[in-house]
């Protein structure tokens, strides 16, 4: 295995060259912000990252870029790191569709603030307005890529079958009966199966997906969109069953299963929509090319790497970073969200190199000749910070940094020197939000 060492080049050299290559950006709320990203408008897939799951500037910047790509370049899918059934509620709203039957409220699973926030609400309101003037088949969709919705996806499959074939619905309930006791505690199911305390449910789940696919041509003819939703929920049940077992085989196994599922979902969306062009919103650790990071060097892959392999230069991977500010996060999984102070980045990190450029906001695009101009400076190995829904400043080096060659990880990088936390939505429907708004239910 290749040994990767961090190369210490004088900070002044690296930052001076990054400063020369960077383009100053206005505030994301500025109408001209999105124009800087027209250069990516000929791609088939544009992947937009984030260095944290709880930063206002990352959400608003991605929204501004996405609006521009939709308005001026014909992008038709927004695919996000969220659960398919929950994001489907936003999709119902933005595409002016009747609500689909749901088992429970949307975005009640930790971390609720990741999608239930004012920044996402503002983007969804804009997309609802954009779609209003378009025929139904041409409306831009927003879809969830993730694997966690075991109980909701079981409900979605059986609810679909209740309206199409009652006998098939009864058989589905029988097959899924193996998992139903564990739908609210799937981690316990995974542990029990992996340690031989419980027989697994994979065969029954595979059989149910197969039974659904046997009726594919008939039910697509009836309503292709609702069948697509049901089929994908059946695939989620299968992926989730495997994911929760894989959790007990090591982090690489579960990570790879999850990212493979997210990539396969993206591929299914590209095939489902005619002339599809997609924008992905996910963490840097998912959308950057894992092969250029310690993740890949230790056996993990991600959406970015799989997309690069499949689409080559027709995919654009854009990372986002910050030095300091505040972030919405929790101290432990399942804990209470807090607005936490983000420490200034370590001096041996890519974030420090961008901090030393002196720019408050910038876009650095190192494709083509710009990559040659920057040379080996952006091809060295430095630390990169990743804050998910958990932030532990007291153990930041061990908890939140990994090594990366940033020029191979991303095609371009959006920098915000100082950022602030997203604004979560409360229990009540926000003032002015439409009655159909899913977050207010």
Order of alpha helices (4+ residues) and beta strands (2+ residues): alpha-beta-beta-alpha-beta-alpha-alpha-beta-alpha-alpha-alpha-alpha-alpha-alpha-beta-alpha-alpha-alpha-beta-beta-alpha-beta-alpha-beta-alpha-beta-alpha-beta
